[in-house]
Amino acid sequence: MRSARKGPRPQRAVQGAIHDLPDATRISSEAVADFVEQYGPGPGAPIAVVIPALNEAETVASVVKSVPASMSGLDTETILVDDGSSDGTGEEARSAGALVCRFPVNLGQGHAFRAGYQLARQRGARFIGTADADGQFDPRELPALMEPLVAGEADFVNGSRRLGRTETSDPVRKAGVFVFGTLISALTGVRITDPANGLRAFRSEITEVVPLRQPQYQTSELLIGAVAHGFTVIEKPATMYEREAGVSKKGHNLFYGFRFARVVITTWWAGRSAARRARG
């Protein structure tokens, strides 16, 4: 006979979390507080590169070391948010020079990005760049995205594998980039060729002005939200490489496409409704 379970059921990390845990906000807030206690509230560098990571110990150190020490004459620091990894990702990132905020459980990329953005703002970053921890996007390409921001020519610069190049061989993913880019362009009136690129750069205040609610697929949420709030969004070429280690957290193409589409439509509709209310 099984013994009765005592106490609350422990939370499990679910790779690529799609749904919020009931106390995800509390868990994230505590992790942010621990980060501030460890590193201080700032001042940090004028540019912060935020990297969310889940079980990417094999690649994360090389990614962190690839982040340029400065861009457009401004110093850079790297904030890595370890989203409940069980393989030592956070330790590898810290040893490579990143400032690490660690979630005890997997909350999802959306929570990881929001925590990273909050910490970047608290530390006084004027500009934020993003990169993936799996090595499929090269942070050494970030200076080209950061340059228009520093020059005052744009508020948000999105990397595009379609304007650059891609070494990935999945035809379904390639088709998805085209389809969703076309859809977002039609909905927003701004030409977007790559709505799910890991390399982006933007003014830090965008992350405070644009409501961010998605536990996952936050890349498109921030992009669409920035357009809806009137920020100037442009694209620059970027390269997407084949994954050399680890496994994708996106899941099966069909489910990934469905979830991504849902985020695109709900984010666009929410932004449209907010704009209507503002005009009213």
N, C-alpha and C positions, 0 to 999 in steps of 0.2 A: 504494500500500500504506500502511495506517495505521501510524503509529509506535506503538511499545509505550508504554503509560502508565507513567510513572515515579512512584514514591512512592504514598502512600495516596490513595484516592479522596476528593476533597473532599466535605464534608457539604453537603447542600442544605437550604434552608429549605422546609418544606412547610406551606402555610397550614393552620392548625387542626390541627396534628400530633395524631394519634391514638395512634401507637405510639412508645414511648421509643426514642431513639437509644441505642446501647450505652454511651456515656459522658456521658449527659445529666446525671447527678448531678455529675460532675466539672465540666462546663461551667457548671452552675448555681452550684456552690460557688465557682468562680473569679470569676464575675460578682458574687456577694455580697461576696467579699473585695475586689474592685475598688471596689465601692460604699462599703464601710467605710473603705477607704484615702482615698477622695475626700471623703466627708462626715463621717467619724468614726463611732464606735459609738454616740454619743449624749452626753448625754441629748437626746431629741427631745421631741415634744409628747405630752401624755397620750392624744390621739386620733390615730391614723394612718389615712388613707384609702388603701387599696391599689387600684391600677388596673392590670390587665394590658392590654397593647396590642400589636396586630400590624397594621402598615400603616394607621394611622388619622391621618395627618398633617393631613388636612383638618378634623378635628373635635377632636383631642385638646387643643389649647390652650384652646378654649372650655370643655371639660369640666373641665380643671384649674382654670381661673379661676372656675368655678362652685362649687368646694368651699368651704364656709363657713370663715372664719378661726377660728371657735370654735363649739362646740356645747355646750349645757347648762353654759356657763361655763368650758369647758375648751378650751385651745388645740388647733389641728389642724395637721397637716402631711400632705402628699401624697407617697406613694411610688409612682412609676410604674415598672412592669417592662416594658421594651421587649423583646418576645419575637422578636427577630431581624428587625425591620422593615427594609425596604430603601428607605423613602420619607422618611426624616428625622423619623419620629414622635418619637423620643427627644429630638432637638434642639428640636422644637416644644414638647414638654412641659417641658423644662428652661427654655426661655425664658419659659414661662408661670408658672414658680415651683415646679415639681415637683422632687423628688429622684429621679434616674433611675438605675435598675439595668438594664444592657443585656446581653441574651444575644446572642452573635455569630451564632447560628442559631436557628431556630424550634424550641422544645422542646415547646410546647403550653401551654394555659392552666393546667393543673394545676401544672406546674413554676413558671410565672410567679407564681401565687398563693402557692405554698409559699415561694418566695424572698421575696416581699413580706411575708408573715406573719413569717418569720424575722427580717427586718430591722426590722419594727415592734416585735417583742418585744425585740430587741437594743437598740433605741433607747428602751425603757422605756414603750411605749404600753400603757395600761390597757385601751383599747378600740380595736377595728378596725372600720372601715367599708369597704365595697367599692362600686365603680361601674364601668361599662363605658366604654371610650374612644370608642365610636362615637356617643355623645350620645343613645342611645335611653332612657336613664334619667338623671334630673336630680339631681346631687349636692345641690342645694339642698333636696331632700326628706329628706336624711339626718338632720337634727336631730330630726325626728319619730320616727325609728327609734332614735336614740341615747338619747333621753330616758328610756325605760323601763330601759335598762341603768344609766345613771348613778343613777337613783332606786332601783336594786336590785330592780326588779320582774320582771326577766327576764335570762337569760344570752345569748340569741340572738334577734334581731328580724329577721324575714324580710319584705322588701317584697312586696306582692302587687298585681298589675295587676287581678286579679279583685275585690279589695276596693276598688281605686281605679278606674283606667280605662286603656284601651289605644287607641291611634290606629292600630295596625297593621292591615292588611287581609287578612292571610293566614289563611283559615279553618282550614287544616290545623294551623297553629301554635297557633291559639286552642283547637282541639279537643285538641291534645296537652297543653297546659297543664292542661286540665280532667282528661283521662284520667290523666296522671301524678300530678297532685295527689291524685286519688281513690285511686290505687294506693298512693302513699306514706302517705296517711292510714290506709288499711286495714292496711298492713304495720307502721306504727309506733304506731298508736293516738293520734296527735296530728294534729289537723286542719291540713292544709297545702293551701292553695288555689293556690299558685304556686311550684313547685319549681325554677324556672329564672330567678328574678328577679335582675337585676344589682345591685340595691340591697339591702344587708344590713348589719347591725351586730351585733357580738358581743364578748364578753369575750375578751381576747387569749389567755388560757390555754387556751381551747377549741382553738386551732390547734396547741397542743403536746400536748394530751391525746388528741385524735381522730387516729387514723392516716390520713394522706392519701397515697394511692398513685397515683391516676388521673392520666395525662398530659393528660386533657381531661375536660370535664363535672364539674369539681371542685365546682361550686355545689351539686349534689345530694349529692355525697359528704360534704361538710362538714355539710350540713343533717341528713341521715340519721344521720351519726355523732354529732352533738351530741345528738339525741334518744336514741340508743342508750346514750350515756354518762350519761343522766339530767339533762342540762341543760334548763332551762326555755326552751322555744321558743314564741314568739308571732309573730303577723303584724300588719303595719300597712299601710294603703293606700299604693300607689305608682302612678306614671304611666309607661306605656311609649309613647314617641313613635315616629313613623315615622323610619326611617333617612334622613338627608338627604344623606349622602355615603358613598363607599366601598362595599364589598361585604361581605355576610355571610360569616363564616368557618365557619358551621355545616354547610354543604353541603346536599345534597338532603334534603328532608323525610323520605323513607323511611329513608335511611341514618342521619340524625340521630336519628330516633325509635328505631331499632334499637339504636344505640350508647347512647343515653340510658337505654333500658330495661335494657340489660345492666349499666350502672353502678349503677342503682337496685337491681336484684336482688342483684348481687354485694356491694354495700356493706351492704345490709340483712342478708344472710346472714352476712357476716363479723362485723357487730356483734352479731347474735343468738348466733353461736357464741362470741364473746368473753365475752358476758354469761353464757352457760351455764358456761363454764370458771371465771369469777369466782365464781359461786354454788357451784360444785363445790369 
